[in-house]
């Protein structure tokens, strides 16, 4: 897709920059929902570290290169993706727009952008799979304490056509999120994000009363399952044994954890600090990426999640060596502003911007990017 194809005269008058999307979303949403998406842990140092990490690198373009044909495509576990980024797993989409995950998933499918469905989606995974057709999709798992429930989630994901499992391990406890505490806001208590739990036969059998009869107790039980503070490397091995799908571990920034992930069955790792929402004062993702890449040493895909706002960010991460990146808050703000059409518009522009960044930097394919393109400040 060229820049002009993405920006035809019929395009709606919607924001172009991340800051504009964020500002418009702030206007549309109440303090609770907006703060839940926007906020981070503690003083927000980790969120800032994610952003400043990209500013530590400058692109040093090459000229006189034939860039008449551009290729953003990558291959992930044998599947061809038309762009080098995925939509990150973000739960409770229904707090920003009634269409929820269905709108985001349809937008992804329409533009051939891989989509990672959150374990705490308001719409159940089967509904999301149905609206996506054959489009590429992964399922994120917050490993529950109950192994039968874990098995049920994995089996349902496989049956619904999800082609990889993203095990998120950096949120076995919710971080100290001052904005949410001030707003006294936890969307799960309102029934958001419970689609996969409330529809699961194993989970329903665990309850004394059905979610329809006692929603609060059902929500608290689901949250207790997700707050799996007992999750260890041995538990990851159990997850590995229960699915044939490629398994990625998301939420690490330490190189030794990347190595341990591979030793315990992961097929890939995602460098992430949960968008700065968990641990205040933590290392940024772009700062952590080089060491993780060095340790993994090409044995498995290494993805980056956290701080992606523009096409330049994507190019920088790929040039450092990331296989792909994940985009989170930008599409949530777009969903809040204009539902599915907002997400599609935001994605179109991000694709176009990334393609232009690739070409103007002197490259015709993302496969050709390497660290020689970058200068560290």
N, C-alpha and C positions, 0 to 999 in steps of 0.2 A: 504494500500500500504506500503510495507516494504522499507527500505532504498535501498536495492539492486534492487528492482523492479524499483524504480525511477531513479537509476543510472546504467543502463545497458551499454554495450559496444557500442551501436549504438547512444548514446546520443551525440549531437553536442558539439564542443568545445566552450562552452558559459560560461559566468561568473558564479561563485557560490555565492559570497558574495554580499551584497548590495553595498558596496563601489566599487566593480568591475563593477557592472551593471551601477552605476552612472558614473564612469569614461569612460566606453565605450559609454554611451549615450552622454556624453559631446563631445566626438570625432565625433559622427555621426551628431549631430544636430547643427543648427546655434545658434548664441548667443540668439536670441529672443525666439525661442521655448524652448531651454534648460533652459534659465533663468526663463521662465514662470512656468515651472514645478518645478524647483529647488528652486526658491526664496521664501522668506517669507516677512513679514511685517517689516518695519523699520530696526533695527539692527539685526534682527533674534533671539532676546532673547526668543520669544515664541517657535520657532522651537527647540532651544537648551533645553528649559524647558521640552518639550515633550520627548526628548531623555534622559536627565538626570533623569527624573522621574523614568525610569526603572532601572537606576543604583542605586537608593536608596534602592532597594530590592535585596536580595541575596536568591537563592534557597537553602534550606537545605534538601538534599535528605534523604529518608529512604531506608534501604537496606533489603535484605532477603524477598522481596515481589515477588509474582508470577506475572510476567509481560509478560508471553508468548503470551497472547492475549491482543491487545490494541484497544481502542475504542475512536476515536476523535469526534464521532457524537454528535450532539445536536439537540434540537427541538426548532423551532422558530414559534410561532403562529400556532401550529399544523402541521407544515411541518418539515420533517426530513432532516437535513443537515449533510453531511458526514464529514465535518470539522468545527471547531469552529471559522472560520473567513469568512468574506465576502470581495469581491472586492469593495472598496469604490467608491462612485460616483465621478468621475473626468471627467470634460468636455473636449471638443476640442481635443479628442485623435488624430485627423487627423493632428495635428501640429507635432506629433512625428513619425507617420507612415501613409502612404496612406490608409491602411486597416481600420484605426480608431477603433471605438467602436466594429465593427463587428469582428475584430481579438480578442480583449479582451473578448468579449462575447462568441465566439466560444470556446476559451481556457477554460473559466469558465465552460461552458456546458460539454465539453469533460472530465473534471476532477471532475464534481459534486461540484463545488465551487459556492456558491450563489453569484449573481452579482447584483450590484446596478447601474442602468443606470442614468447618469447625465441628468438633465433637458436641459443642454446646450451641448448635444451631436451633432456631425456633422451628424451622421446617425439618421434618425427618429426612434422613439420607435418601430414602427411596423416592420421595417427592422431588428432591433436587436432581437425582439421577434421571428421572423421567423427563424433566424439562431440558436436560442437557443432551439427550439423545446419545450419540456415540462420541461426543466431545471428551477430551482428556480431563480426567478428574482424579484427585487423590483425597483420601480421608484422614483427617487428623484424629488421633486418639489421645485423650487424657486417660492413662491407664487406671481403670477402677481397681479397688481393693479386691472385689469379688471376681475370681477368675472365670466363673461361668458367665458373668456379665461381659467381661472382656472378650471371651470367646464369641459371645452372641454379637457384639459390635463388629468384630472382625469378619464373621461369617456373613452378616448382613451387608457389609461394605463390599466384600468380594462378589456376592450375588447381585448387587446393584451396579456393578461395573466400574467400581473405583479400582484404579490400577496401581496404587501404592499406598502405604500406610505411613503417616507422619506421627511418630510418637513424641509428644511434647513433654519435657521433663523439668522445665524450669518454673513450674507454677503448681507444685504440690501444696503450696500455701499461697494465698493471695498476698501481694505486697502491700506495704503501707501507702495507700493511695489517698492522699489528703483531700483531693477534690471530691472523691466519692464519700469520704467520711463527713465532710462539711455538708454535702447535699443529702446525706443519709440515704444513699441510693445504691441498691443492689438489684439489677434488673431481673435476676433469677426469681426473686421473691414475688415478682409480678407475673411469673409464668413464662418469661422470655427464655430462650435457650434450652428448653427442656424437650424439644421434639424427639430426639433420639432416645432419651431416657423413658419418657412417658409412653412411647410406642413399643418399647422393648418387652417381650414376654418374660424374660428372666428378671428384669428390673421390677415389673409389675408383681411378680410372684414374691418378691422380697418385701412388699409393703403389706401392712395390716389393713389399710384402706386404699382404694384406687385413687389415682391423682384427681379424678373427677369428683370424688367425695371429700378428699382431704389434700388439697394442693400444697399447702404449706409443709406438711410432713413429708410429702413426696419430694418436694424441692430440697428440703434439708437432707434427705437421704441421698439424693443425687449429688449434692455438694460434698457430702461426707465421702462418697465413693471417689469423687474427683480429687479430693484433698488427700492423695495417697502418699503420705510422708514416709511410708515404708518401702517405696519403690527403690530398688537397687539394681546393680548390673545383673544380678542373678534373675531378677524379675524381667529385665529386658530379654534375657535368653528365653524365658517362658513365652514372651510375646512372639519372638522369632519362631518358636516351635509351633505356634498356633496359626500361622498364615504362610502361604506360599508367595504372597505379594512382596515386591521390594519394600524394604523397611528403612526409613530414614529417622534419625534422631535429631530432634529440633530443640534448641535451647542451650547449647553449649558455646563457650567462648575460650575454654582452656584447651590447649593442644593435647594434653594427656587424656582428657575426656574424649577427644575425637578418636584417639587410638583405642581406648577402651571400648568405645561404641562399636568399632569395627571388629574388635576381638570377641564381642558378645553378640554378633550377628547382624549389625546394621549394615545396610548396603550403601548408605550415604549419610552425610551429616549436614545440618543446617545451622550455621553460625548465627545465633540469635540471642538477644537478652529480653525477649518478649516486648519489643518496642519500648524498652525503658520503663515498663510497668511493674517490674518485680523488685529488683534490687537497686536502690539508690547508690550513686557513686561508683557504678560498675564500669568496666571497660566497654568502649564502643565497639560495634561490630566490625567496622573497617580497620580498627586497630588490632582486633583479634584475628582477622582473616589471614594475614600472611603466615603467622605461626601455625595456624591450623592447617593451611595448605602445605606447608613444609613438612609437617608431621604425617599427614595423610599420604603425601608424595605420590599422588596420582592413582592410589589404590581404589578410590571411590569418588563419586561426585561430591563436591562441596558447594553448598548453596549459601547465600547470604540473605538475611532478613533483618531489616531495621534501618530506618533513615532514608529509604529510597523515596525521592520526591520528583526527580527530573531524569531526562534521558542521559544527561551527563553522569549522574550517579550510577546508572546501569553500566555505561561504558567503562567507568573507572573500576567498578567491582569486577567486571569481566576481564579487564586488562590485568588486574592483579592476579587473576587465576580462578575466580569463582565460575562454576559451571552455569549458574543461573542465579537470579535474585527473586525475592518475593516482595510484592507491593501490598501494603496494608491500608493505613489511614487514608491515602488519597481516594481509594474507591469507596470507603465508608462515607467520606464527606460528599462525594458525588452522588451516592445513593440517597443520602439525606436531602440533597438539593433537588434532585429530579428523578429519583427512582432508577429503573432499568436504563432509561434513555440517558440519564446523567452518567451512569457507569460506562455505557458504551461510548459516549462522547469523550469522557476522560481517558479511556483506554485508547481510542483512536488517536488522540493527541499525543499520548505517551509513546505509542508505536511510531507515529510520524516523527516526533522529536528524536527518538532514539535512532531511527534510520538516518535522519539528517546529521546527528552527532557522529554516527559511524562514518558516513561519507565525507563530511567536512574534515574529519580527523585524518583522512587519507586511507580509509579501509573500506573494502567492499563486502566483507563477511565478518561476523562476530567471531568466527573460528580463527581468524588471523590475529586477534587482539592478544597482546602480551604486555609485560611490564615496561617494555621499551617505549611505549606510548606515553608513559607517565613520568612526571618529575615530582618528587616529594619535597614539599615546602619545608 
